[in-house]
Amino acid sequence: APHVAAALAPFARRHIELARPKALLLLGDETTKILLATNEPAPRVYARRFDVQFGGESVAVFPAPGLAAMLRTNALKRAAWRALRAIMRVYAR
C-alpha cells in the first residue's frame, strides 16, 4: 500500500546512506514515486538515470517496472533490461 511505502521511505533512505552504493535499481511505481519524489508517470522515467543525493553522496538511480508488472506485460521487460545495462555501465567505470 502506498501509505506503508511512504512510512518506510525514511528508513530506506537511511539504509541507502549507510550502504553508499554507486547505483540503485528501483523496482515498481510506488518505490519510484516515493524515492524520486516525483509525480511523473512511472513508465516515462523507466531506465532513465537520476542522480539523487543520499546523505551528501550522489547515487545513480534507475527506475524500472515492478516484477509483477513485468510478469503481466512482457513489453515492460525491455525497460528493466535497459536499466540493468545502465547500472552495469556505472559499475564498469
DRENTORTOR-880349 format. One record per residue (C-alpha): x, z, y; residue number from 1; residue in three letters. Coordinates in steps of 0.05 Angstrom, whole numbers, plus 5000, padded with zeros to 4 digits. Example, Ala and Ser with C-alpha at 12.3 -4.5 7.8 and 13.67 -1.06 7.14 Angstrom:
BEGIN
px_pz_py_k_r
5246_5156_4910_1_ALA
5273_5143_4979_2_SER
% end
This chain:
BEGIN
px_pz_py_k_r
5000_5000_5000_1_ALA
5025_4984_5070_2_PRO
5018_5055_5096_3_HIS
5061_5082_5039_4_VAL
5115_5030_5053_5_ALA
5114_5048_5127_6_ALA
5121_5122_5110_7_ALA
5181_5107_5065_8_LEU
5216_5060_5114_9_ALA
5258_5114_5148_10_PRO
5286_5135_5080_11_PHE
5301_5062_5062_12_ALA
5336_5052_5129_13_ARG
5379_5115_5118_14_ARG
5397_5093_5048_15_HIS
5419_5025_5075_16_ILE
5461_5060_5128_17_GLU
5496_5102_5074_18_LEU
5506_5043_5026_19_ALA
5534_4998_5081_20_ARG
5520_4932_5046_21_PRO
5544_4866_5075_22_LYS
5478_4832_5057_23_ALA
5409_4853_5037_24_LEU
5354_4816_5000_25_LEU
5284_4838_5020_26_LEU
5232_4822_4967_27_LEU
5160_4819_4988_28_GLY
5119_4811_5051_29_ASP
5108_4884_5068_30_GLU
5181_4902_5060_31_THR
5199_4844_5105_32_THR
5149_4862_5159_33_LYS
5170_4935_5160_34_ILE
5246_4930_5157_35_LEU
5249_4870_5204_36_LEU
5195_4898_5249_37_ALA
5162_4830_5255_38_THR
5091_4804_5255_39_ASN
5113_4733_5239_40_GLU
5082_4707_5175_41_PRO
5129_4723_5117_42_ALA
5133_4651_5090_43_PRO
5163_4630_5157_44_ARG
5221_4678_5150_45_VAL
5238_4668_5077_46_TYR
5311_4653_5065_47_ALA
5328_4657_5139_48_ARG
5385_4702_5160_49_ARG
5372_4762_5205_50_PHE
5428_4806_5229_51_ASP
5398_4876_5231_52_VAL
5431_4940_5256_53_GLN
5430_4998_5207_54_PHE
5468_5058_5234_55_GLY
5511_5017_5281_56_GLY
5530_4967_5226_57_GLU
5504_4896_5225_58_SER
5475_4875_5158_59_VAL
5456_4803_5140_60_ALA
5384_4808_5116_61_VAL
5350_4753_5077_62_PHE
5274_4759_5063_63_PRO
5246_4728_5000_64_ALA
5178_4728_4966_65_PRO
5160_4786_4921_66_GLY
5166_4779_4846_67_LEU
5090_4779_4834_68_ALA
5080_4724_4885_69_ALA
5135_4682_4852_70_MET
5101_4691_4785_71_LEU
5035_4666_4814_72_ARG
5064_4609_4855_73_THR
5124_4571_4827_74_ASN
5139_4538_4894_75_ALA
5160_4606_4923_76_LEU
5218_4610_4874_77_LYS
5255_4558_4916_78_ARG
5255_4604_4977_79_ALA
5281_4662_4935_80_ALA
5336_4618_4906_81_TRP
5357_4597_4976_82_ARG
5361_4670_4997_83_ALA
5404_4688_4937_84_LEU
5451_4630_4951_85_ARG
5457_4652_5023_86_ALA
5475_4722_5001_87_ILE
5528_4694_4955_88_MET
5559_4658_5014_89_ARG
5561_4723_5054_90_VAL
5597_4759_4998_91_TYR
5644_4700_4985_92_ALA
5677_4709_5053_93_ARG
% end
